[in-house]
Amino acid sequence: RCLNSFVNKFDVTLITLFTLPDIYREAHINTARAIAMGAIIKELL
């Protein structure tokens, strides 16, 4: 039971480590895009 709990925790950690960079990259791209759009709109106004 203890080992099973450890394995589940390990799986969650691995999944988090694998998915987190994608989420972070997605957020980073969206932020950069928002900043770029803001700059373009500011130029146009």
mmCIF file as gemmi writes it, N, C-alpha and C atoms, coordinates in Angstrom:
data_model
loop_
_atom_site.group_PDB
_atom_site.id
_atom_site.type_symbol
_atom_site.label_atom_id
_atom_site.label_alt_id
_atom_site.label_comp_id
_atom_site.label_asym_id
_atom_site.label_entity_id
_atom_site.label_seq_id
_atom_site.pdbx_PDB_ins_code
_atom_site.Cartn_x
_atom_site.Cartn_y
_atom_site.Cartn_z
_atom_site.occupancy
_atom_site.B_iso_or_equiv
_atom_site.pdbx_formal_charge
_atom_site.auth_seq_id
_atom_site.auth_asym_id
_atom_site.pdbx_PDB_model_num
ATOM 1 N N . ARG Axp A 1 ? 0.839 -1.206 0 1 0 ? 1 A 1
ATOM 2 C CA . ARG Axp A 1 ? 0 0 0 1 0 ? 1 A 1
ATOM 3 C C . ARG Axp A 1 ? 0.874 1.256 0 1 0 ? 1 A 1
ATOM 4 N N . CYS Axp A 2 ? 1.897 1.239 0.832 1 0 ? 2 A 1
ATOM 5 C CA . CYS Axp A 2 ? 2.804 2.39 0.928 1 0 ? 2 A 1
ATOM 6 C C . CYS Axp A 2 ? 3.534 2.589 -0.402 1 0 ? 2 A 1
ATOM 7 N N . LEU Axp A 3 ? 4.012 1.475 -0.961 1 0 ? 3 A 1
ATOM 8 C CA . LEU Axp A 3 ? 4.74 1.528 -2.227 1 0 ? 3 A 1
ATOM 9 C C . LEU Axp A 3 ? 3.826 2.027 -3.346 1 0 ? 3 A 1
ATOM 10 N N . ASN Axp A 4 ? 2.588 1.53 -3.343 1 0 ? 4 A 1
ATOM 11 C CA . ASN Axp A 4 ? 1.616 1.928 -4.36 1 0 ? 4 A 1
ATOM 12 C C . ASN Axp A 4 ? 1.387 3.43 -4.304 1 0 ? 4 A 1
ATOM 13 N N . SER Axp A 5 ? 1.27 3.955 -3.102 1 0 ? 5 A 1
ATOM 14 C CA . SER Axp A 5 ? 1.079 5.392 -2.908 1 0 ? 5 A 1
ATOM 15 C C . SER Axp A 5 ? 2.279 6.149 -3.464 1 0 ? 5 A 1
ATOM 16 N N . PHE Axp A 6 ? 3.469 5.627 -3.2 1 0 ? 6 A 1
ATOM 17 C CA . PHE Axp A 6 ? 4.697 6.262 -3.682 1 0 ? 6 A 1
ATOM 18 C C . PHE Axp A 6 ? 4.731 6.27 -5.21 1 0 ? 6 A 1
ATOM 19 N N . VAL Axp A 7 ? 4.348 5.144 -5.816 1 0 ? 7 A 1
ATOM 20 C CA . VAL Axp A 7 ? 4.351 5.031 -7.279 1 0 ? 7 A 1
ATOM 21 C C . VAL Axp A 7 ? 3.362 6.023 -7.883 1 0 ? 7 A 1
ATOM 22 N N . ASN Axp A 8 ? 2.187 6.148 -7.268 1 0 ? 8 A 1
ATOM 23 C CA . ASN Axp A 8 ? 1.19 7.103 -7.761 1 0 ? 8 A 1
ATOM 24 C C . ASN Axp A 8 ? 1.729 8.52 -7.69 1 0 ? 8 A 1
ATOM 25 N N . LYS Axp A 9 ? 2.391 8.84 -6.579 1 0 ? 9 A 1
ATOM 26 C CA . LYS Axp A 9 ? 2.963 10.172 -6.4 1 0 ? 9 A 1
ATOM 27 C C . LYS Axp A 9 ? 4.032 10.409 -7.469 1 0 ? 9 A 1
ATOM 28 N N . PHE Axp A 10 ? 4.827 9.366 -7.736 1 0 ? 10 A 1
ATOM 29 C CA . PHE Axp A 10 ? 5.895 9.454 -8.731 1 0 ? 10 A 1
ATOM 30 C C . PHE Axp A 10 ? 5.302 9.705 -10.115 1 0 ? 10 A 1
ATOM 31 N N . ASP Axp A 11 ? 4.207 8.98 -10.438 1 0 ? 11 A 1
ATOM 32 C CA . ASP Axp A 11 ? 3.534 9.159 -11.725 1 0 ? 11 A 1
ATOM 33 C C . ASP Axp A 11 ? 3.033 10.583 -11.871 1 0 ? 11 A 1
ATOM 34 N N . VAL Axp A 12 ? 2.402 11.089 -10.821 1 0 ? 12 A 1
ATOM 35 C CA . VAL Axp A 12 ? 1.883 12.459 -10.857 1 0 ? 12 A 1
ATOM 36 C C . VAL Axp A 12 ? 3.019 13.443 -11.084 1 0 ? 12 A 1
ATOM 37 N N . THR Axp A 13 ? 4.152 13.208 -10.409 1 0 ? 13 A 1
ATOM 38 C CA . THR Axp A 13 ? 5.313 14.09 -10.557 1 0 ? 13 A 1
ATOM 39 C C . THR Axp A 13 ? 5.819 14.065 -12.001 1 0 ? 13 A 1
ATOM 40 N N . LEU Axp A 14 ? 5.92 12.858 -12.569 1 0 ? 14 A 1
ATOM 41 C CA . LEU Axp A 14 ? 6.388 12.732 -13.951 1 0 ? 14 A 1
ATOM 42 C C . LEU Axp A 14 ? 5.448 13.438 -14.913 1 0 ? 14 A 1
ATOM 43 N N . ILE Axp A 15 ? 4.147 13.198 -14.732 1 0 ? 15 A 1
ATOM 44 C CA . ILE Axp A 15 ? 3.152 13.823 -15.611 1 0 ? 15 A 1
ATOM 45 C C . ILE Axp A 15 ? 3.26 15.338 -15.509 1 0 ? 15 A 1
ATOM 46 N N . THR Axp A 16 ? 3.4 15.831 -14.273 1 0 ? 16 A 1
ATOM 47 C CA . THR Axp A 16 ? 3.522 17.27 -14.053 1 0 ? 16 A 1
ATOM 48 C C . THR Axp A 16 ? 4.761 17.806 -14.756 1 0 ? 16 A 1
ATOM 49 N N . LEU Axp A 17 ? 5.883 17.106 -14.602 1 0 ? 17 A 1
ATOM 50 C CA . LEU Axp A 17 ? 7.134 17.553 -15.218 1 0 ? 17 A 1
ATOM 51 C C . LEU Axp A 17 ? 7.026 17.575 -16.738 1 0 ? 17 A 1
ATOM 52 N N . PHE Axp A 18 ? 6.281 16.603 -17.296 1 0 ? 18 A 1
ATOM 53 C CA . PHE Axp A 18 ? 6.156 16.55 -18.749 1 0 ? 18 A 1
ATOM 54 C C . PHE Axp A 18 ? 5.172 17.576 -19.29 1 0 ? 18 A 1
ATOM 55 N N . THR Axp A 19 ? 4.079 17.831 -18.545 1 0 ? 19 A 1
ATOM 56 C CA . THR Axp A 19 ? 3.052 18.735 -19.058 1 0 ? 19 A 1
ATOM 57 C C . THR Axp A 19 ? 3.337 20.19 -18.732 1 0 ? 19 A 1
ATOM 58 N N . LEU Axp A 20 ? 4.038 20.439 -17.625 1 0 ? 20 A 1
ATOM 59 C CA . LEU Axp A 20 ? 4.29 21.808 -17.192 1 0 ? 20 A 1
ATOM 60 C C . LEU Axp A 20 ? 5.026 22.644 -18.239 1 0 ? 20 A 1
ATOM 61 N N . PRO Axp A 21 ? 6.099 22.143 -18.864 1 0 ? 21 A 1
ATOM 62 C CA . PRO Axp A 21 ? 6.786 22.947 -19.884 1 0 ? 21 A 1
ATOM 63 C C . PRO Axp A 21 ? 5.845 23.362 -21.016 1 0 ? 21 A 1
ATOM 64 N N . ASP Axp A 22 ? 4.933 22.459 -21.425 1 0 ? 22 A 1
ATOM 65 C CA . ASP Axp A 22 ? 3.984 22.792 -22.489 1 0 ? 22 A 1
ATOM 66 C C . ASP Axp A 22 ? 3.065 23.92 -22.051 1 0 ? 22 A 1
ATOM 67 N N . ILE Axp A 23 ? 2.536 23.805 -20.822 1 0 ? 23 A 1
ATOM 68 C CA . ILE Axp A 23 ? 1.65 24.846 -20.293 1 0 ? 23 A 1
ATOM 69 C C . ILE Axp A 23 ? 2.415 26.16 -20.208 1 0 ? 23 A 1
ATOM 70 N N . TYR Axp A 24 ? 3.654 26.083 -19.695 1 0 ? 24 A 1
ATOM 71 C CA . TYR Axp A 24 ? 4.476 27.278 -19.525 1 0 ? 24 A 1
ATOM 72 C C . TYR Axp A 24 ? 4.785 27.923 -20.876 1 0 ? 24 A 1
ATOM 73 N N . ARG Axp A 25 ? 5.139 27.07 -21.851 1 0 ? 25 A 1
ATOM 74 C CA . ARG Axp A 25 ? 5.467 27.568 -23.191 1 0 ? 25 A 1
ATOM 75 C C . ARG Axp A 25 ? 4.236 28.227 -23.808 1 0 ? 25 A 1
ATOM 76 N N . GLU Axp A 26 ? 3.078 27.578 -23.649 1 0 ? 26 A 1
ATOM 77 C CA . GLU Axp A 26 ? 1.824 28.111 -24.18 1 0 ? 26 A 1
ATOM 78 C C . GLU Axp A 26 ? 1.529 29.477 -23.575 1 0 ? 26 A 1
ATOM 79 N N . ALA Axp A 27 ? 1.675 29.582 -22.259 1 0 ? 27 A 1
ATOM 80 C CA . ALA Axp A 27 ? 1.416 30.843 -21.558 1 0 ? 27 A 1
ATOM 81 C C . ALA Axp A 27 ? 2.41 31.903 -22.019 1 0 ? 27 A 1
ATOM 82 N N . HIS Axp A 28 ? 3.669 31.486 -22.182 1 0 ? 28 A 1
ATOM 83 C CA . HIS Axp A 28 ? 4.725 32.403 -22.596 1 0 ? 28 A 1
ATOM 84 C C . HIS Axp A 28 ? 4.426 32.957 -23.992 1 0 ? 28 A 1
ATOM 85 N N . ILE Axp A 29 ? 4.022 32.066 -24.906 1 0 ? 29 A 1
ATOM 86 C CA . ILE Axp A 29 ? 3.698 32.47 -26.276 1 0 ? 29 A 1
ATOM 87 C C . ILE Axp A 29 ? 2.503 33.418 -26.264 1 0 ? 29 A 1
ATOM 88 N N . ASN Axp A 30 ? 1.473 33.072 -25.46 1 0 ? 30 A 1
ATOM 89 C CA . ASN Axp A 30 ? 0.282 33.925 -25.381 1 0 ? 30 A 1
ATOM 90 C C . ASN Axp A 30 ? 0.633 35.293 -24.832 1 0 ? 30 A 1
ATOM 91 N N . THR Axp A 31 ? 1.506 35.33 -23.821 1 0 ? 31 A 1
ATOM 92 C CA . THR Axp A 31 ? 1.921 36.602 -23.223 1 0 ? 31 A 1
ATOM 93 C C . THR Axp A 31 ? 2.676 37.437 -24.255 1 0 ? 31 A 1
ATOM 94 N N . ALA Axp A 32 ? 3.616 36.8 -24.96 1 0 ? 32 A 1
ATOM 95 C CA . ALA Axp A 32 ? 4.405 37.502 -25.973 1 0 ? 32 A 1
ATOM 96 C C . ALA Axp A 32 ? 3.49 38.039 -27.072 1 0 ? 32 A 1
ATOM 97 N N . ARG Axp A 33 ? 2.499 37.225 -27.457 1 0 ? 33 A 1
ATOM 98 C CA . ARG Axp A 33 ? 1.558 37.624 -28.505 1 0 ? 33 A 1
ATOM 99 C C . ARG Axp A 33 ? 0.726 38.814 -28.04 1 0 ? 33 A 1
ATOM 100 N N . ALA Axp A 34 ? 0.293 38.765 -26.773 1 0 ? 34 A 1
ATOM 101 C CA . ALA Axp A 34 ? -0.515 39.857 -26.214 1 0 ? 34 A 1
ATOM 102 C C . ALA Axp A 34 ? 0.293 41.15 -26.184 1 0 ? 34 A 1
ATOM 103 N N . ILE Axp A 35 ? 1.563 41.048 -25.786 1 0 ? 35 A 1
ATOM 104 C CA . ILE Axp A 35 ? 2.438 42.227 -25.731 1 0 ? 35 A 1
ATOM 105 C C . ILE Axp A 35 ? 2.642 42.783 -27.144 1 0 ? 35 A 1
ATOM 106 N N . ALA Axp A 36 ? 2.879 41.885 -28.102 1 0 ? 36 A 1
ATOM 107 C CA . ALA Axp A 36 ? 3.082 42.307 -29.487 1 0 ? 36 A 1
ATOM 108 C C . ALA Axp A 36 ? 1.829 42.99 -30.029 1 0 ? 36 A 1
ATOM 109 N N . MET Axp A 37 ? 0.66 42.395 -29.752 1 0 ? 37 A 1
ATOM 110 C CA . MET Axp A 37 ? -0.604 42.978 -30.205 1 0 ? 37 A 1
ATOM 111 C C . MET Axp A 37 ? -0.799 44.355 -29.586 1 0 ? 37 A 1
ATOM 112 N N . GLY Axp A 38 ? -0.489 44.472 -28.291 1 0 ? 38 A 1
ATOM 113 C CA . GLY Axp A 38 ? -0.614 45.751 -27.594 1 0 ? 38 A 1
ATOM 114 C C . GLY Axp A 38 ? 0.277 46.802 -28.232 1 0 ? 38 A 1
ATOM 115 N N . ALA Axp A 39 ? 1.508 46.408 -28.578 1 0 ? 39 A 1
ATOM 116 C CA . ALA Axp A 39 ? 2.458 47.334 -29.195 1 0 ? 39 A 1
ATOM 117 C C . ALA Axp A 39 ? 1.955 47.774 -30.571 1 0 ? 39 A 1
ATOM 118 N N . ILE Axp A 40 ? 1.433 46.816 -31.34 1 0 ? 40 A 1
ATOM 119 C CA . ILE Axp A 40 ? 0.92 47.125 -32.683 1 0 ? 40 A 1
ATOM 120 C C . ILE Axp A 40 ? -0.268 48.077 -32.586 1 0 ? 40 A 1
ATOM 121 N N . ILE Axp A 41 ? -1.189 47.775 -31.651 1 0 ? 41 A 1
ATOM 122 C CA . ILE Axp A 41 ? -2.375 48.629 -31.476 1 0 ? 41 A 1
ATOM 123 C C . ILE Axp A 41 ? -1.952 50.031 -31.051 1 0 ? 41 A 1
ATOM 124 N N . LYS Axp A 42 ? -0.948 50.095 -30.174 1 0 ? 42 A 1
ATOM 125 C CA . LYS Axp A 42 ? -0.458 51.395 -29.698 1 0 ? 42 A 1
ATOM 126 C C . LYS Axp A 42 ? 0.121 52.189 -30.876 1 0 ? 42 A 1
ATOM 127 N N . GLU Axp A 43 ? 0.824 51.478 -31.778 1 0 ? 43 A 1
ATOM 128 C CA . GLU Axp A 43 ? 1.394 52.131 -32.959 1 0 ? 43 A 1
ATOM 129 C C . GLU Axp A 43 ? 0.286 52.673 -33.857 1 0 ? 43 A 1
ATOM 130 N N . LEU Axp A 44 ? -0.775 51.894 -34.013 1 0 ? 44 A 1
ATOM 131 C CA . LEU Axp A 44 ? -1.872 52.283 -34.899 1 0 ? 44 A 1
ATOM 132 C C . LEU Axp A 44 ? -2.662 53.458 -34.341 1 0 ? 44 A 1
ATOM 133 N N . LEU Axp A 45 ? -2.804 53.52 -33.012 1 0 ? 45 A 1
ATOM 134 C CA . LEU Axp A 45 ? -3.634 54.578 -32.411 1 0 ? 45 A 1
ATOM 135 C C . LEU Axp A 45 ? -2.972 55.94 -32.423 1 0 ? 45 A 1
